[in-house]
Each structure stands twice: as structure tokens, then as C-alpha cells.
């Protein structure tokens, strides 16, 4: 079974950034990512957030497989899966 974090550059990936109070702050769809963290960090850079990235939830969906998961940054700045 292939881990979701191992994206292929040709995969279409959607990233939605959810802010405080479940407000949708940004959404993008792109290709060329090799990891979830890369997709999230590029979305953050493009979003021009006015809130701290640690206060947001990141929903990442592989549009090829229709698999999606939500992530947050922990206190150490590491992107972690929300379970």
C-alpha cells in the first residue's frame, strides 16, 4: 500500500487552508508536488495569510485517488496528520 504522503509529480493535488472558526482562507489545485508538506508550504506562500500558519488546518486531497486528509503544524513546526 502506498503512503498518501508519497505524491507523484503528475498527481493533481488540492490544498484548502481552513482558518480559525472553520473559515476557508485559501484553496488551490496544482501538480508537481512530491510530498504533502511541500504542497502545504507552497499553498501557505501563495495564500498571503494574515493569521499564523499554526492556527490553520490544511486539507490536502489527491484528486487522482480521491484521498484526502487534514493536517496541522505542531509546536515544533512539523506538519502532522489530524486523526
Backbone as a chain_set.jsonl record, in Angstrom:
{"seq": "XXXXXXXXXXXXXXXXXXXXXXXXXXXXXXXXXXXXXXXXXXXXXXXXXXXXXXXXXXXXXXXXXXXXXXXXXXXXXXXXXXX", "coords": {"N": [[0.835, -1.173, 0.0], [0.596, 2.171, -0.869], [1.864, 5.029, 0.703], [0.028, 7.959, 1.562], [1.46, 10.314, 1.664], [3.391, 10.131, -0.268], [3.352, 11.591, -2.935], [2.983, 11.75, -6.498], [4.649, 13.621, -9.004], [2.937, 14.153, -11.177], [0.398, 14.002, -10.159], [-2.708, 15.541, -9.514], [-3.291, 17.863, -7.07], [-5.201, 19.155, -4.456], [-5.265, 21.819, -2.186], [-6.674, 23.048, 0.684], [-6.933, 25.722, 2.854], [-7.91, 26.128, 6.084], [-9.025, 28.426, 8.397], [-9.177, 29.99, 11.678], [-12.238, 29.318, 13.403], [-13.291, 27.727, 11.412], [-13.186, 28.983, 8.88], [-12.789, 29.252, 5.417], [-9.798, 30.006, 4.025], [-8.151, 29.862, 1.799], [-7.721, 28.214, -1.34], [-6.311, 25.889, -3.565], [-5.355, 24.199, -6.59], [-3.016, 22.065, -7.97], [-0.154, 20.644, -9.681], [2.907, 18.695, -9.471], [3.994, 18.291, -6.973], [5.97, 16.572, -4.519], [5.559, 15.781, -1.971], [3.295, 15.93, 0.853], [3.861, 17.954, 2.69], [5.352, 19.733, 1.122], [3.353, 20.59, -0.689], [1.593, 21.887, 1.095], [3.243, 23.918, 2.196], [3.811, 25.463, -0.087], [1.24, 26.305, -0.727], [0.727, 27.897, 1.528], [2.639, 29.915, 1.115], [1.625, 31.074, -1.215], [-0.851, 31.971, -0.387], [-0.766, 34.242, 1.211], [-1.286, 34.613, 3.981], [-2.877, 36.148, 6.803], [-3.04, 35.243, 9.275], [-1.474, 33.147, 11.731], [0.311, 30.333, 10.497], [0.25, 28.127, 12.182], [-2.199, 28.257, 13.354], [-3.991, 27.26, 11.599], [-5.789, 24.759, 9.663], [-5.008, 22.269, 7.328], [-6.296, 20.942, 4.514], [-5.651, 18.37, 2.439], [-5.932, 17.009, -0.709], [-5.623, 14.327, -2.873], [-6.39, 14.458, -6.05], [-6.351, 12.503, -7.941], [-6.602, 10.017, -6.701], [-8.653, 10.498, -5.003], [-8.33, 10.662, -2.276], [-8.236, 12.223, 0.843], [-6.868, 14.167, 3.534], [-6.545, 15.813, 6.726], [-4.355, 18.225, 8.131], [-2.107, 19.716, 10.566], [0.209, 22.118, 11.913], [2.474, 21.236, 14.419], [3.712, 22.165, 17.727], [6.435, 22.128, 17.332], [6.72, 22.887, 14.751], [6.335, 20.969, 12.853], [4.554, 19.321, 10.301], [1.633, 17.567, 10.898], [-0.585, 14.759, 10.804], [-4.058, 15.006, 11.344], [-5.955, 13.114, 13.432]], "CA": [[0.0, 0.0, 0.0], [1.389, 3.379, -0.999], [1.52, 6.059, 1.684], [-0.56, 9.145, 0.939], [2.451, 11.384, 1.61], [4.262, 9.966, -1.424], [2.68, 12.056, -4.146], [3.725, 11.737, -7.754], [4.588, 14.978, -9.565], [1.832, 14.318, -12.13], [-0.875, 13.99, -9.44], [-3.404, 16.801, -9.251], [-3.447, 17.951, -5.623], [-5.915, 20.334, -3.974], [-4.967, 22.204, -0.809], [-7.58, 24.039, 1.25], [-6.477, 26.216, 4.146], [-9.018, 26.5, 6.96], [-8.568, 29.27, 9.487], [-9.97, 29.946, 12.907], [-13.693, 29.264, 13.248], [-13.573, 26.972, 10.183], [-13.327, 29.843, 7.706], [-11.899, 28.856, 4.333], [-8.936, 31.136, 3.717], [-7.449, 29.718, 0.52], [-7.809, 26.897, -1.972], [-5.581, 25.808, -4.829], [-5.153, 22.883, -7.19], [-1.805, 22.13, -8.776], [0.621, 19.412, -9.829], [4.341, 18.882, -9.302], [4.421, 18.098, -5.586], [6.482, 15.246, -4.182], [5.14, 15.444, -0.601], [2.207, 16.723, 1.424], [4.431, 19.161, 3.292], [5.684, 20.654, 0.037], [2.095, 21.162, -1.178], [1.08, 22.807, 2.11], [4.124, 25.09, 2.312], [3.614, 26.295, -1.273], [-0.078, 26.941, -0.571], [0.895, 28.968, 2.516], [3.38, 31.002, 0.47], [0.761, 31.719, -2.206], [-2.086, 32.457, 0.225], [-0.607, 35.53, 1.862], [-2.078, 34.524, 5.204], [-2.727, 37.17, 7.834], [-3.051, 34.509, 10.541], [-0.329, 32.259, 11.875], [0.091, 29.007, 9.907], [-0.023, 27.162, 13.252], [-3.616, 28.376, 13.722], [-4.784, 26.787, 10.465], [-5.887, 23.343, 9.311], [-4.726, 22.117, 5.905], [-6.924, 19.769, 3.927], [-4.918, 18.033, 1.215], [-6.656, 15.959, -1.44], [-5.051, 13.839, -4.121], [-7.54, 14.377, -6.943], [-6.234, 11.289, -8.747], [-7.068, 8.88, -5.903], [-9.781, 10.998, -4.207], [-7.999, 10.518, -0.864], [-7.9, 13.497, 1.471], [-6.59, 14.163, 4.963], [-6.328, 17.133, 7.302], [-3.073, 18.347, 8.819], [-1.785, 20.929, 11.331], [1.587, 22.219, 12.366], [2.565, 21.098, 15.871], [4.519, 23.193, 18.392], [7.797, 22.067, 16.801], [6.703, 23.301, 13.36], [6.243, 19.793, 11.983], [3.212, 19.053, 9.797], [1.16, 16.276, 11.416], [-1.922, 14.314, 10.434], [-5.092, 15.105, 12.369], [-6.718, 11.863, 13.478]], "C": [[0.884, 1.241, 0.0], [0.926, 4.414, 0.021], [1.006, 7.292, 0.958], [0.466, 10.253, 0.779], [3.363, 11.255, 0.391], [3.505, 10.3, -2.706], [3.587, 11.882, -5.354], [3.595, 13.123, -8.371], [3.417, 15.191, -10.534], [0.466, 14.324, -11.458], [-1.425, 15.4, -9.286], [-3.748, 16.825, -7.766], [-4.147, 19.257, -5.268], [-5.549, 20.567, -2.519], [-5.958, 23.283, -0.411], [-7.055, 24.415, 2.615], [-7.696, 26.718, 4.91], [-8.455, 27.278, 8.126], [-9.396, 29.085, 10.73], [-11.468, 29.993, 12.59], [-14.106, 28.629, 11.914], [-13.837, 27.853, 8.964], [-12.315, 29.408, 6.645], [-11.116, 30.089, 3.891], [-8.339, 31.075, 2.327], [-7.687, 28.32, -0.014], [-7.051, 26.954, -3.291], [-5.54, 24.364, -5.306], [-3.961, 23.005, -8.121], [-1.186, 20.746, -8.877], [2.086, 19.723, -9.525], [4.852, 18.69, -7.89], [4.952, 16.685, -5.374], [6.125, 14.834, -2.759], [3.993, 16.355, -0.172], [2.76, 18.031, 1.971], [4.814, 20.186, 2.226], [4.418, 21.342, -0.487], [1.548, 22.198, -0.202], [1.939, 24.063, 2.181], [3.994, 26.018, 1.097], [2.262, 26.994, -1.205], [0.01, 28.097, 0.422], [1.587, 30.168, 1.876], [2.498, 31.774, -0.506], [-0.465, 32.389, -1.591], [-1.96, 33.854, 0.821], [-1.416, 35.611, 3.15], [-1.814, 35.699, 6.14], [-2.848, 36.555, 9.227], [-1.831, 33.599, 10.564], [-0.633, 30.9, 11.234], [-0.223, 27.937, 10.951], [-1.482, 27.195, 13.697], [-4.543, 27.812, 12.651], [-4.8, 25.26, 10.378], [-5.748, 23.266, 7.801], [-5.346, 20.824, 5.41], [-6.266, 19.529, 2.575], [-5.607, 16.842, 0.57], [-5.888, 15.615, -2.709], [-6.229, 13.602, -5.065], [-7.495, 13.154, -7.855], [-6.832, 10.091, -8.006], [-8.29, 9.21, -5.061], [-9.583, 10.787, -2.707], [-7.656, 11.896, -0.31], [-7.704, 13.306, 2.969], [-6.397, 15.597, 5.417], [-5.071, 17.106, 8.163], [-3.013, 19.664, 9.578], [-0.289, 20.958, 11.564], [1.581, 22.081, 13.885], [3.472, 22.185, 16.429], [5.946, 23.236, 17.876], [7.856, 22.482, 15.327], [6.64, 22.163, 12.366], [4.789, 19.591, 11.572], [2.788, 17.652, 10.223], [-0.27, 16.019, 10.978], [-2.86, 14.486, 11.607], [-5.898, 13.812, 12.315], [-7.877, 11.971, 14.439]], "O": [[1.82, 1.338, 0.793], [-0.273, 4.644, 0.178], [1.483, 7.633, -0.124], [0.36, 11.058, -0.147], [4.055, 12.216, 0.056], [3.081, 9.418, -3.452], [4.811, 11.871, -5.23], [2.536, 13.741, -8.271], [2.956, 16.323, -10.686], [-0.534, 14.621, -12.113], [-0.69, 16.334, -8.966], [-4.414, 15.92, -7.261], [-3.746, 20.33, -5.718], [-5.524, 19.634, -1.716], [-6.074, 24.309, -1.081], [-6.765, 23.549, 3.44], [-8.416, 27.606, 4.453], [-7.507, 26.834, 8.775], [-10.204, 28.163, 10.837], [-11.893, 30.631, 11.627], [-15.154, 28.964, 11.361], [-14.64, 27.49, 8.105], [-11.135, 29.221, 6.94], [-11.69, 31.081, 3.444], [-8.047, 32.111, 1.73], [-7.836, 27.364, 0.748], [-7.135, 27.932, -4.033], [-5.674, 23.43, -4.516], [-3.889, 23.913, -8.949], [-1.64, 19.798, -8.236], [2.454, 20.884, -9.345], [6.036, 18.908, -7.632], [4.457, 15.727, -5.967], [6.35, 13.689, -2.367], [3.76, 17.409, -0.764], [2.187, 19.096, 1.739], [4.613, 21.385, 2.421], [4.421, 22.554, -0.704], [1.09, 23.263, -0.616], [1.402, 25.17, 2.221], [4.061, 27.238, 1.247], [2.151, 28.159, -1.589], [-0.567, 29.16, 0.189], [1.167, 31.308, 2.074], [2.612, 32.996, -0.612], [-1.055, 33.279, -2.204], [-2.954, 34.573, 0.922], [-2.147, 36.576, 3.372], [-0.687, 36.182, 6.255], [-2.77, 37.26, 10.233], [-1.233, 33.322, 9.524], [-1.731, 30.372, 11.413], [-0.889, 26.949, 10.643], [-1.95, 26.262, 14.349], [-5.764, 27.885, 12.793], [-3.946, 24.575, 10.94], [-6.3, 24.093, 7.076], [-4.961, 19.737, 5.84], [-6.319, 20.376, 1.683], [-5.836, 15.812, 1.203], [-5.55, 16.488, -3.509], [-6.981, 12.643, -4.891], [-8.5, 12.81, -8.476], [-7.493, 9.249, -8.614], [-8.9, 8.318, -4.471], [-10.554, 10.739, -1.952], [-6.886, 12.645, -0.912], [-8.288, 12.415, 3.586], [-6.123, 16.486, 4.611], [-4.765, 16.115, 8.826], [-3.755, 20.602, 9.286], [0.393, 19.943, 11.427], [0.784, 22.727, 14.566], [3.951, 23.036, 15.68], [6.605, 24.272, 17.971], [8.925, 22.435, 14.717], [6.865, 22.361, 11.172], [3.891, 19.681, 12.408], [3.484, 16.673, 9.952], [-1.061, 16.947, 10.804], [-2.511, 14.155, 12.739], [-6.455, 13.461, 11.275], [-8.63, 11.012, 14.607]]}, "num_chains": 1, "name": "protein.A"}
